[in-house]
């Protein structure tokens, strides 16, 4: 193998390992919210009529409440989806993607670097949440799979890529 290929491979491996070593230090993303503002049993709960499951947690708050980045990272996408409404995704430590959905307002742009308390949006009920009280849908997706999390539930094989945000929020 040529030296330059080895150097590139070593560089990519180094970047990957550094990403895994950066601590997550998760913080509550909804300003002023606590454990009483979300249902502790909604992760992987059957959702919708198409055999789907809820891959995150809904944190309820008044419309317009500030949403902060739960961890440091880079804003990789923002926009509107029919299901998630106004959304922001942040690539953070450990190669995890933090997805914030149903925002009333998006306050960051793609490529922005955010810190733990950076203001990224405001609580709303856009997208499929239009008929529900205002809340933030918060999901943690990992590119590094956790195969031991696979089970026989609906979409159980996907559990290796989704971390239960409630487990992290309860430690705050």
C-alpha positions in Angstrom: 0.0 0.0 0.0 1.3 3.4 -0.8 2.5 5.7 2.0 -0.1 8.4 1.3 -3.0 5.8 1.6 -1.6 4.6 4.9 -1.3 8.2 6.2 -4.9 9.0 5.2 -6.2 5.8 6.8 -4.2 6.6 10.0 -5.5 10.2 10.0 -9.1 9.1 9.6 -8.7 6.5 12.4 -7.2 9.2 14.6 -10.1 11.5 13.9 -12.6 8.7 14.6 -10.9 7.8 17.9 -10.7 11.4 19.1 -14.5 11.8 18.4 -15.2 8.8 20.6 -13.1 10.2 23.4 -14.7 13.6 23.6 -17.1 13.6 26.6 -20.8 14.1 25.8 -21.7 16.0 29.0 -25.4 16.1 28.1 -27.5 18.9 29.5 -31.3 19.4 29.4 -32.1 21.1 26.1 -35.3 22.8 27.1 -34.9 25.9 29.2 -36.2 25.3 32.8 -37.5 21.8 32.1 -37.1 19.0 34.6 -38.1 15.3 34.9 -41.7 16.2 35.3 -41.9 17.7 31.8 -41.6 14.4 29.9 -43.0 10.9 30.1 -40.3 8.5 31.2 -41.7 5.5 29.3 -42.1 6.9 25.8 -38.8 5.8 24.2 -39.5 3.0 21.8 -43.2 3.2 22.5 -45.5 2.1 19.6 -46.2 5.3 17.6 -48.5 5.9 14.7 -50.4 3.5 12.5 -47.6 2.2 10.4 -45.9 0.0 13.0 -43.5 2.7 14.0 -41.9 3.5 17.4 -41.1 6.7 19.2 -37.3 7.0 18.9 -36.9 9.8 21.4 -38.5 11.8 24.2 -41.0 14.6 24.0 -40.2 17.4 26.5 -43.2 19.7 27.0 -42.9 23.4 27.6 -44.7 26.6 26.6 -44.4 27.6 22.9 -41.4 29.9 22.5 -39.4 28.4 25.4 -35.7 28.5 24.6 -34.0 25.3 23.3 -30.3 25.0 23.9 -27.9 22.4 22.4 -27.7 19.5 24.8 -24.0 19.1 24.0 -21.3 20.7 21.9 -21.1 20.0 18.2 -21.6 21.1 14.7 -25.0 21.9 13.2 -25.2 19.5 10.2 -28.8 20.2 9.1 -31.8 22.4 9.7 -35.1 22.6 7.9 -38.6 21.3 7.7 -39.9 17.7 7.6 -43.5 16.6 7.4 -43.1 14.5 10.5 -40.6 16.5 12.5 -41.6 20.0 11.5 -38.9 22.5 12.0 -35.8 20.6 13.0 -32.1 20.9 13.9 -29.5 18.1 13.9 -26.2 18.5 15.7 -23.2 16.1 15.3 -21.6 15.9 18.7 -19.2 13.8 20.7 -18.9 10.0 20.3 -20.2 10.4 16.7 -23.7 10.9 17.9 -26.4 13.0 16.1 -28.8 15.0 18.3 -32.1 15.6 16.7 -34.4 18.4 17.9 -37.8 18.5 16.2 -41.2 20.4 16.2 -39.4 23.7 16.8 -41.4 26.9 16.5 -38.3 28.8 15.4 -34.8 27.7 14.3 -32.0 30.0 15.5 -28.9 28.3 14.0 -27.6 27.6 10.5 -25.9 24.6 9.0 -22.2 24.6 9.8 -22.6 26.6 13.1 -20.4 25.3 15.9 -22.5 25.1 19.1 -21.6 24.8 22.7 -23.6 23.1 25.5 -25.8 26.1 26.1 -26.0 27.6 22.6 -29.5 28.7 21.8 -30.6 26.7 18.8 -34.4 27.2 18.6 -37.7 27.6 20.4 -40.3 25.0 21.5 -43.2 24.6 19.1 -45.5 22.0 17.7 -44.7 22.0 13.9 -45.0 19.0 11.6 -46.9 16.0 12.8 -47.2 17.6 16.3 -49.5 20.4 15.0 -52.5 19.1 17.1 -50.5 18.5 20.3 -49.3 20.8 23.0 -45.9 22.5 22.3 -42.9 20.3 23.0 -39.4 19.4 21.8 -38.9 15.9 20.4 -35.3 15.0 21.3 -33.5 11.9 19.8 -29.9 10.7 20.1 -28.7 8.6 17.1 -25.3 6.9 17.1 -23.2 6.0 14.0 -21.3 3.6 16.3 -23.7 0.6 16.7 -24.6 -1.0 20.0 -25.6 -4.5 18.7 -26.4 -5.8 22.2 -29.4 -3.5 22.3 -31.2 -5.3 19.5 -34.4 -7.0 20.7 -37.6 -8.5 19.3 -39.7 -5.3 19.7 -41.0 -3.4 16.6 -38.0 -2.2 14.7 -35.9 -3.8 17.5 -32.9 -4.1 15.2 -32.7 -0.3 15.0 -32.2 0.0 18.7 -28.5 -0.4 18.1 -28.5 3.0 16.5 -30.8 4.9 18.9 -29.9 5.8 22.5 -32.6 6.4 25.0 -32.3 10.1 25.8 -34.3 9.6 29.0 -31.4 7.5 30.5 -29.2 10.6 30.1 -31.8 13.2 31.2 -32.5 11.2 34.4 -28.9 11.6 35.4 -29.0 15.4 35.3 
